[in-house]
Amino acid sequence: MDLRAVARAATTIENRGPEARALLQSLYPQTGRAVVVGLTGAPGAGKSTLASALITEWRARNKRVAVLAVDPTSPFTGGAILGDRIRMMQHHADPGVFIRSMATRGRLGGLAAATADMTSLCDAAGFDVVLVETVGVGQDEIDVARLAGVTVVVLVPGMGDSIQAIKAGILEIASVYVINKSDRDGAAQLEQELHAEAPHIPIVRTVAHEGRGVPELLAAIEAHPPSESRRVQLWHWRLRDMLLDRLSSRISEEQLRSAAEAVALHRADPYEIVDRWTEA
């Protein structure tokens, strides 16, 4: 596996040019083998440290790991503010690990626009696990559940994670709950609240910087592989996103602004405009 070739293909996909579609279409027959794991939670929950600890554990089991780390966008360069070199330096010399930082570029939901396509690339490249670490925007960060077969939601005691306050957000997308920094006061109470809200979802306590609880977390992840119905649902969401992306790519920003002005001034019918665009 040539990591430089994977990196070049990743750049092609992120640039969203016409060659990206041909590349992804050629890769599709080789996909479907990797386990896609989403790692999400509020900023400060220790997701990056936990991701690094998971990589170490997977590599100890001879699993090839790709990490897609979605970061906030720099207002100056448009690139990711927090680079993977800062966060997971210890794994960069390992030929069995590929780490890519992706900028959100203003997209809400915790993922970059090309993240789903990047998971396909890593899958086709032969990685056993694709770990998608989200930007950490809070309780609305739910897009990852539409991409990952297994979603790990990371919480921390004492950070104001009231279950009643956030249960309608990221808590509902979890396959596994992680209470990280569980050596802090309040870990037992947080676990009780989680269990009361969702008794069917496993809870794992970790202290990521020490590696404590990480083997147990890996066991919980492996115990919840996506079912066939789950895989169908994931592709349902993804096909819809692909369709919307294809339709929106037909319309330039200039066309959109011109149409918006015409509609705002009642010079054009918005329904006729959309009909015309979708029939093109």
Backbone torsions as a table, in degrees:
resi	resn	phi	psi	omega
1	MET	NA	121.2	-178.7
2	ASP	-93.3	104.7	-177.4
3	LEU	-64.6	-29.5	177.9
4	ARG	-67.2	-37.7	177.2
5	ALA	-66.5	-38.6	177.0
6	VAL	-63.4	-41.1	179.8
7	ALA	-64.6	-40.5	178.4
8	ARG	-65.1	-41.4	177.5
9	ALA	-64.5	-37.0	178.8
10	ALA	-62.7	-40.1	178.2
11	THR	-63.9	-41.6	176.9
12	THR	-58.5	-44.2	-178.7
13	ILE	-67.7	-41.7	-179.4
14	GLU	-66.2	-31.1	180.0
15	ASN	-74.5	-14.4	172.1
16	ARG	60.4	30.1	178.3
17	GLY	-79.2	175.0	-178.2
18	PRO	-63.2	-27.5	179.3
19	GLU	-71.3	-20.1	-179.5
20	ALA	-64.0	-41.4	-179.0
21	ARG	-62.7	-44.4	179.6
22	ALA	-62.9	-39.6	178.4
23	LEU	-62.8	-48.4	-178.3
24	LEU	-64.8	-37.0	178.7
25	GLN	-65.2	-37.3	178.8
26	SER	-70.8	-27.2	-178.9
27	LEU	-82.9	-23.6	-171.8
28	TYR	-52.1	-43.6	-178.6
29	PRO	-60.5	-19.9	-179.7
30	GLN	-94.3	5.5	-178.2
31	THR	-95.7	169.9	175.7
32	GLY	107.8	2.3	-177.8
33	ARG	-104.5	-30.8	-176.0
34	ALA	-75.0	151.0	171.4
35	VAL	-91.5	123.7	178.8
36	VAL	-99.8	118.6	-177.0
37	VAL	-114.4	124.2	175.6
38	GLY	-94.3	135.9	178.9
39	LEU	-123.1	114.7	-173.8
40	THR	-138.7	166.9	-178.7
41	GLY	153.3	171.2	-176.8
42	ALA	-68.9	155.2	174.3
43	PRO	-55.9	140.6	180.0
44	GLY	90.3	-1.3	-179.4
45	ALA	-79.4	-9.5	179.0
46	GLY	87.8	30.3	-177.1
47	LYS	-63.2	-42.8	-177.4
48	SER	-66.7	-40.3	177.3
49	THR	-64.7	-40.4	178.0
50	LEU	-66.2	-40.4	178.0
51	ALA	-60.0	-44.3	179.1
52	SER	-61.6	-40.9	178.8
53	ALA	-66.7	-37.1	177.0
54	LEU	-65.7	-41.1	177.7
55	ILE	-58.2	-45.8	179.1
56	THR	-57.6	-43.2	-178.6
57	GLU	-68.3	-43.3	178.0
58	TRP	-63.3	-41.7	-179.3
59	ARG	-66.1	-32.8	176.1
60	ALA	-63.0	-23.4	177.7
61	ARG	-99.3	13.6	176.4
62	ASN	64.5	30.5	175.6
63	LYS	-92.8	135.9	174.6
64	ARG	-84.0	132.9	-169.7
65	VAL	-125.4	130.2	169.8
66	ALA	-111.6	137.9	179.8
67	VAL	-121.2	125.3	172.6
68	LEU	-108.8	105.3	-175.2
69	ALA	-102.6	109.0	-176.2
70	VAL	-89.0	123.2	-174.8
71	ASP	-121.0	162.4	174.7
72	PRO	-61.6	156.6	-178.7
73	THR	-88.6	134.6	173.4
74	SER	-68.9	131.5	178.5
75	PRO	-70.6	-11.9	-177.3
76	PHE	-98.1	-42.8	-175.3
77	THR	-106.9	-18.1	-174.2
78	GLY	80.2	-0.7	-179.8
79	GLY	-95.0	-178.2	-179.2
80	ALA	-71.8	134.9	179.9
81	ILE	-72.8	-46.1	-178.5
82	LEU	-99.4	111.9	-176.1
83	GLY	-86.3	155.4	179.0
84	ASP	-64.3	-26.7	-179.2
85	ARG	-64.4	-29.9	179.0
86	ILE	-74.5	-38.5	-166.7
87	ARG	-90.8	-32.6	-171.8
88	MET	-134.2	39.7	-174.7
89	MET	-53.9	-35.1	-174.2
90	GLN	-64.1	-18.9	-176.6
91	HIS	-99.0	-3.7	-172.2
92	HIS	-69.6	-25.5	179.5
93	ALA	-83.8	-4.6	-177.4
94	ASP	-86.5	117.1	-179.3
95	PRO	-69.1	-9.1	178.2
96	GLY	-93.9	8.2	-178.3
97	VAL	-129.3	131.9	174.9
98	PHE	-123.6	124.3	-177.4
99	ILE	-123.7	129.7	-178.9
100	ARG	-133.5	123.5	172.8
101	SER	-86.3	139.1	-179.8
102	MET	-128.9	131.9	178.3
103	ALA	-83.1	140.6	178.9
104	THR	-66.5	-28.8	-179.1
105	ARG	52.0	42.1	174.6
106	GLY	84.7	-1.8	-177.5
107	ARG	-78.7	134.2	176.6
108	LEU	-84.5	166.3	176.3
109	GLY	99.4	-4.4	173.1
110	GLY	92.4	-4.4	-178.5
111	LEU	-124.8	155.2	171.5
112	ALA	-80.5	159.5	-174.9
113	ALA	-62.3	-33.4	-174.8
114	ALA	-95.1	8.2	-174.0
115	THR	-59.8	-44.1	-179.1
116	ALA	-60.7	-43.4	178.8
117	ASP	-65.5	-34.5	178.4
118	MET	-67.1	-34.0	176.3
119	THR	-64.2	-37.2	177.7
120	SER	-64.2	-41.7	177.4
121	LEU	-58.9	-49.0	-178.1
122	CYS	-65.5	-37.7	176.2
123	ASP	-60.5	-50.7	-178.4
124	ALA	-65.9	-27.7	-179.6
125	ALA	-75.5	-5.9	174.1
126	GLY	99.8	12.1	176.4
127	PHE	-74.5	141.4	-179.7
128	ASP	-79.3	-32.7	-178.0
129	VAL	-131.6	135.1	170.6
130	VAL	-117.0	113.0	-178.7
131	LEU	-99.8	119.1	179.7
132	VAL	-105.5	109.3	178.6
133	GLU	-99.4	119.9	-174.0
134	THR	-82.0	169.9	-172.8
135	VAL	-68.8	-26.4	179.7
136	GLY	87.3	60.3	-175.9
137	VAL	-100.6	-4.7	177.9
138	GLY	116.7	-155.4	-167.5
139	GLN	-73.2	-14.7	179.0
140	ASP	-88.5	4.7	-174.8
141	GLU	-81.2	76.3	-171.1
142	ILE	-116.9	-4.4	-179.3
143	ASP	-58.7	-30.9	-176.6
144	VAL	-60.8	-29.5	179.6
145	ALA	-69.3	-17.7	177.3
146	ARG	-90.0	1.8	-177.5
147	LEU	-122.0	-40.9	-172.6
148	ALA	-90.5	142.3	174.1
149	GLY	-70.9	-32.3	177.9
150	VAL	-129.7	127.6	-179.0
151	THR	-115.1	122.2	179.6
152	VAL	-104.4	120.0	178.6
153	VAL	-103.4	122.3	-174.9
154	VAL	-102.0	127.7	176.2
155	LEU	-127.3	162.2	-177.4
156	VAL	-134.0	135.1	176.8
157	PRO	-62.4	142.6	172.5
158	GLY	79.0	11.5	179.2
159	MET	-103.0	14.2	179.6
160	GLY	80.7	20.8	179.9
161	ASP	-79.1	71.5	176.1
162	SER	-69.8	124.8	-177.6
163	ILE	-61.7	-40.3	-179.6
164	GLN	-64.3	-31.6	-176.8
165	ALA	-77.0	-32.6	-172.2
166	ILE	-117.6	6.6	-175.8
167	LYS	-66.1	-21.9	178.2
168	ALA	-83.9	-2.4	-179.3
169	GLY	-105.6	-121.6	-171.2
170	ILE	-68.6	-20.4	-179.6
171	LEU	-61.5	-31.8	-175.1
172	GLU	-76.0	-10.2	-177.9
173	ILE	-97.4	0.2	-170.4
174	ALA	-74.0	138.3	162.8
175	SER	-92.4	-33.3	179.5
176	VAL	-142.1	135.3	171.1
177	TYR	-95.1	140.4	172.9
178	VAL	-121.4	127.1	170.5
179	ILE	-99.4	96.7	-179.8
180	ASN	-85.2	162.7	-175.2
181	LYS	54.5	41.8	-172.4
182	SER	-74.8	0.3	173.1
183	ASP	-81.8	-2.4	177.6
184	ARG	-82.7	157.9	174.6
185	ASP	-62.6	142.5	176.8
186	GLY	99.5	-3.2	-178.6
187	ALA	-64.8	-41.9	-179.3
188	ALA	-65.4	-40.5	179.1
189	GLN	-65.4	-42.7	179.0
190	LEU	-62.6	-40.5	178.4
191	GLU	-63.5	-41.2	178.3
192	GLN	-61.7	-42.1	-179.5
193	GLU	-66.0	-42.1	178.1
194	LEU	-62.1	-45.3	-179.0
195	HIS	-63.9	-36.8	179.8
196	ALA	-67.0	-35.9	-178.8
197	GLU	-79.0	-37.3	-175.4
198	ALA	-144.1	76.9	-174.2
199	PRO	-66.0	-16.2	-178.3
200	HIS	-86.1	-10.1	-177.0
201	ILE	-97.4	127.0	-178.7
202	PRO	-66.1	147.9	179.8
203	ILE	-122.6	130.0	-180.0
204	VAL	-124.3	131.7	175.1
205	ARG	-94.0	135.0	178.1
206	THR	-135.2	157.5	164.0
207	VAL	-127.2	89.3	-164.7
208	ALA	-59.7	-40.2	-175.5
209	HIS	-69.1	-14.4	175.9
210	GLU	-104.7	-7.0	-178.0
211	GLY	80.5	4.4	-177.6
212	ARG	-73.1	132.2	178.2
213	GLY	82.8	-6.3	-176.8
214	VAL	-68.4	-43.2	175.1
215	PRO	-58.8	-37.4	178.7
216	GLU	-67.3	-37.3	176.7
217	LEU	-64.4	-42.7	179.0
218	LEU	-62.3	-39.3	177.4
219	ALA	-63.1	-39.2	179.4
220	ALA	-67.4	-38.0	177.7
221	ILE	-64.2	-45.8	-177.7
222	GLU	-69.6	-22.8	-179.9
223	ALA	-80.2	-5.7	-177.3
224	HIS	-127.7	59.8	177.0
225	PRO	-67.3	150.6	-179.2
226	PRO	-66.6	134.8	178.0
227	SER	-75.5	171.6	177.6
228	GLU	-62.0	-41.7	179.4
229	SER	-64.3	-35.2	177.1
230	ARG	-65.8	-42.5	179.1
231	ARG	-64.0	-38.7	176.7
232	VAL	-62.8	-43.6	-180.0
233	GLN	-63.4	-40.2	178.7
234	LEU	-60.9	-42.1	179.8
235	TRP	-74.0	-28.2	173.6
236	HIS	-59.2	-49.3	178.9
237	TRP	-63.5	-43.6	-175.0
238	ARG	-68.7	-40.5	177.9
239	LEU	-61.9	-38.8	177.7
240	ARG	-63.7	-42.5	178.0
241	ASP	-64.4	-39.9	178.5
242	MET	-62.9	-40.4	178.9
243	LEU	-63.9	-46.4	179.5
244	LEU	-63.4	-39.3	179.0
245	ASP	-64.3	-42.4	179.9
246	ARG	-64.3	-43.7	179.8
247	LEU	-64.2	-44.0	-177.8
248	SER	-68.3	-28.3	-179.2
249	SER	-70.2	-17.2	178.9
250	ARG	-75.3	-20.7	-173.4
251	ILE	-108.9	123.0	179.3
252	SER	-75.3	161.8	178.0
253	GLU	-63.6	-34.5	178.7
254	GLU	-65.5	-42.9	176.8
255	GLN	-61.4	-41.5	-178.7
256	LEU	-64.6	-44.1	179.2
257	ARG	-64.5	-42.0	179.6
258	SER	-63.1	-43.8	179.1
259	ALA	-65.5	-39.4	179.9
260	ALA	-62.3	-40.7	178.5
261	GLU	-64.6	-44.0	-179.1
262	ALA	-63.2	-40.2	-179.6
263	VAL	-70.3	-42.6	-179.1
264	ALA	-60.7	-32.8	-179.9
265	LEU	-93.6	9.2	179.5
266	HIS	58.4	35.5	175.8
267	ARG	-97.1	-8.0	-178.9
268	ALA	-149.1	156.6	179.7
269	ASP	-93.8	118.9	-177.3
270	PRO	-61.4	-32.3	-178.1
271	TYR	-71.0	-37.8	176.4
272	GLU	-66.5	-38.7	179.0
273	ILE	-61.9	-48.1	-179.6
274	VAL	-64.7	-39.0	177.1
275	ASP	-60.3	-42.3	-179.2
276	ARG	-65.6	-42.3	-179.7
277	TRP	-65.3	-41.3	-176.8
278	THR	-76.3	-18.9	177.4
279	GLU	-89.0	-8.7	-176.4
280	ALA	-67.3	NA	NA
